[in-house]
Amino acid sequence: MSRLVWIDGQTVDRRQLSDVRPCVVECVHTLDYRARRMERHLDVLRAAAEELFGFAPLYRAGEMECVAAELLARNRMTRTLSCPVRIVLSSRAELVVECQTPTFGAGCYLRAKMPAAVALHYDVPPWEHRSSMTEQIAAVADRMVQMQGAEAAIRIDSQGMVAGRSWSPLFLVKDRYLFTPRRYDSAEYDMAVEAAEKAGLQLYVRPFSVRALDYADELFTVDSMGMTAYSRVGGRWLSSSIAAGMASCLE
């Protein structure tokens, strides 16, 4: 079945999407055709577009919520499971909205699959926004660690410090203390901070080196659709009890 997408006010077959261009991206959680945190996602999208392209989209949150709801309905997506909607703004000011594959749950949750992770040194552009380039770099890094028997790469910068991704910030637990290497201007980071507060956890924002991974009790990331806890990093096995507690507080 062909998937419909919304492009600058028109709903068309996905095969009519133009060639890949530099773009910025936001992925929005929806359930029962209702989008969550749309206004925050659009704020981040505007900031990224202004920094990278010198312009920002004029659409408001209410308009994008209606677009997402109509697109989900026209693609006959289930109302009972969460379905991410991807918003893409190209360097030519073309705005595209498309439905992704529904998840296995309703709402945000802790994913059952716990991938193995490996620390990997690699660089990214000077911006941290989710874009076609940063997504491609992250995907290449994940493919590189597959040769080491893992599934996900934890980025280590040129100074040997752990660095997360703005759209899936990384958190480390040691002796029930929760740490993250930095604050991110993203809806996903905001969601994680709110979940930590509701779970009664004190979050410490401070840089830490790759050596800290050798002492972690848990490592997990948070994205717009939920949480992913790592089963191990390198040869060290990890638990997920704090992650599970936070996941129950995700909204």
KETIKOL-657656 format. One record per residue (C-alpha): residue in three letters; x negated, y, z. Coordinates in steps of 0.02 Angstrom, whole numbers, padded with zeros to 5 digits, always signed. Layout:
ALAXYZ ...
This chain:
MET+00000+00000+00000 SER-00067+00172-00044 ARG-00095+00291+00101 LEU-00026+00467+00090 VAL-00129+00617+00146 TRP-00089+00801+00169 ILE-00198+00920+00068 ASP-00172+01108+00083 GLY+00017+01098+00097 GLN+00050+00949-00017 THR+00068+00765+00023 VAL-00019+00658-00107 ASP-00091+00486-00133 ARG-00257+00466-00044 ARG-00340+00420-00208 GLN-00316+00601-00261 LEU-00438+00660-00127 SER-00578+00762-00206 ASP-00760+00713-00204 VAL-00847+00709-00036 ARG-00905+00883+00018 PRO-00986+00950+00176 CYS-00848+00959+00306 VAL-00805+00974+00490 VAL-00692+00847+00572 GLU-00576+00826+00720 CYS-00485+00665+00766 VAL-00320+00690+00859 HIS-00228+00564+00967 THR-00044+00536+00926 LEU+00092+00428+01002 ASP+00272+00419+00942 TYR+00226+00548+00809 ARG+00174+00675+00942 ALA-00002+00745+00936 ARG-00100+00775+01095 ARG-00219+00921+01126 MET-00192+00990+00952 GLU-00225+01170+01003 ARG-00391+01122+01083 HIS-00443+01019+00931 LEU-00405+01164+00815 ASP-00505+01282+00925 VAL-00655+01167+00907 LEU-00626+01149+00720 ARG-00621+01338+00699 ALA-00782+01362+00798 ALA-00870+01229+00695 ALA-00810+01301+00529 GLU-00860+01476+00578 GLU-01035+01419+00626 LEU-01065+01306+00476 PHE-00962+01387+00337 GLY-00927+01565+00393 PHE-00737+01548+00395 ALA-00600+01466+00497 PRO-00430+01389+00455 LEU-00277+01495+00491 TYR-00158+01353+00536 ARG-00083+01354+00710 ALA-00062+01206+00826 GLY+00127+01197+00802 GLU+00107+01190+00613 MET-00023+01052+00622 GLU+00084+00953+00745 CYS+00227+00958+00619 VAL+00110+00907+00477 ALA+00045+00759+00580 ALA+00221+00702+00627 GLU+00283+00710+00448 LEU+00129+00619+00382 LEU+00146+00479+00511 ALA+00330+00459+00464 ARG+00298+00457+00276 ASN+00162+00325+00301 ARG+00286+00224+00406 MET+00166+00214+00552 THR+00229+00129+00709 ARG+00301+00239+00846 THR+00253+00117+00983 LEU+00063+00116+00960 SER-00060+00259+00963 CYS-00123+00315+00793 PRO-00265+00437+00766 VAL-00244+00578+00641 ARG-00401+00645+00560 ILE-00413+00830+00514 VAL-00550+00874+00390 LEU-00599+01050+00334 SER-00719+01057+00187 SER-00847+01189+00144 ARG-00727+01248+00007 ALA-00589+01281+00135 GLU-00490+01126+00083 LEU-00394+01060+00233 VAL-00350+00875+00233 VAL-00247+00778+00361 GLU-00242+00588+00354 CYS-00179+00445+00462 GLN-00301+00316+00529 THR-00268+00136+00579 PRO-00156+00119+00734 THR-00239+00057+00893 PHE-00184-00094+00996 GLY-00112+00010+01137 ALA+00005+00152+01179 GLY-00092+00300+01245 CYS-00275+00313+01293 TYR-00354+00160+01371 LEU-00515+00064+01405 ARG-00554-00040+01251 ALA-00571-00226+01279 LYS-00721-00237+01164 MET-00879-00189+01258 PRO-01019-00167+01131 ALA-01202-00191+01168 ALA-01306-00032+01154 VAL-01488+00008+01117 ALA-01580+00171+01147 LEU-01638+00244+00982 HIS-01745+00398+00946 TYR-01669+00503+00807 ASP-01640+00685+00768 VAL-01482+00778+00718 PRO-01451+00949+00639 PRO-01462+01101+00754 TRP-01272+01098+00777 GLU-01180+00966+00878 HIS-01010+00981+00795 ARG-00926+00829+00719 SER-00959+00847+00533 SER-00987+00739+00381 MET-01174+00748+00413 THR-01174+00709+00599 GLU-01050+00567+00573 GLN-01162+00492+00437 ILE-01316+00506+00546 ALA-01226+00421+00691 ALA-01164+00282+00577 VAL-01339+00251+00509 ALA-01407+00244+00687 ASP-01276+00114+00735 ARG-01322+00010+00583 MET-01506+00020+00628 VAL-01480-00055+00801 GLN-01380-00198+00729 MET-01547-00270+00675 GLN-01590-00278+00861 GLY-01433-00377+00901 ALA-01335-00227+00966 GLU-01185-00131+00901 ALA-01206+00049+00959 ALA-01351+00171+00969 ILE-01380+00287+01117 ARG-01469+00439+01046 ILE-01634+00489+01122 ASP-01701+00658+01068 SER-01879+00708+01026 GLN-01913+00747+01210 GLY-01861+00572+01265 MET-01697+00635+01340 VAL-01528+00549+01321 ALA-01408+00645+01209 GLY-01226+00604+01177 ARG-01109+00654+01036 SER-00985+00795+01056 TRP-00841+00686+00996 SER-00889+00539+01109 PRO-00986+00608+01259 LEU-01090+00484+01358 PHE-01074+00452+01545 LEU-01188+00355+01662 VAL-01142+00281+01831 LYS-01269+00244+01968 ASP-01214+00196+02144 ARG-01039+00263+02105 TYR-01109+00434+02055 LEU-01056+00495+01883 PHE-01179+00586+01769 THR-01175+00660+01595 PRO-01325+00741+01508 ARG-01235+00901+01456 ARG-01070+00991+01434 TYR-00989+00986+01263 ASP-00868+01106+01184 SER-00746+00970+01133 ALA-00573+00906+01174 GLU-00649+00735+01213 TYR-00765+00807+01344 ASP-00622+00904+01423 MET-00519+00745+01430 ALA-00660+00650+01517 VAL-00685+00788+01646 GLU-00499+00789+01688 ALA-00497+00599+01705 ALA-00648+00603+01822 GLU-00562+00732+01933 LYS-00402+00629+01941 ALA-00503+00473+01984 GLY-00585+00569+02128 LEU-00758+00565+02050 GLN-00887+00703+02063 LEU-00966+00733+01892 TYR-01147+00790+01889 VAL-01205+00876+01730 ARG-01393+00860+01716 PRO-01517+00801+01584 PHE-01590+00628+01608 SER-01723+00533+01514 VAL-01716+00365+01427 ARG-01791+00287+01585 ALA-01627+00321+01677 LEU-01544+00188+01568 ASP-01649+00056+01658 TYR-01558+00096+01821 ALA-01381+00126+01762 ASP-01238+00024+01834 GLU-01120+00078+01695 LEU-01128+00171+01530 PHE-00975+00226+01433 THR-00912+00352+01306 VAL-00746+00443+01295 ASP-00662+00491+01132 SER-00490+00559+01086 MET-00415+00384+01083 GLY-00488+00315+01244 MET-00645+00246+01323 THR-00780+00122+01271 ALA-00890+00042+01404 TYR-01053-00040+01351 SER-01082-00221+01402 ARG-01271-00199+01408 VAL-01408-00080+01358 GLY-01563-00166+01294 GLY-01576-00322+01403 ARG-01486-00247+01553 TRP-01307-00301+01585 LEU-01182-00172+01643 SER-01016-00169+01736 SER-00862-00064+01698 SER-00766-00038+01861 ILE-00786+00152+01867 ALA-00744+00163+01682 ALA-00585+00062+01712 GLY-00533+00180+01852 MET-00560+00332+01744 ALA-00470+00251+01597 SER-00314+00233+01703 CYS-00316+00422+01725 LEU-00341+00468+01542 GLU-00206+00573+01460 
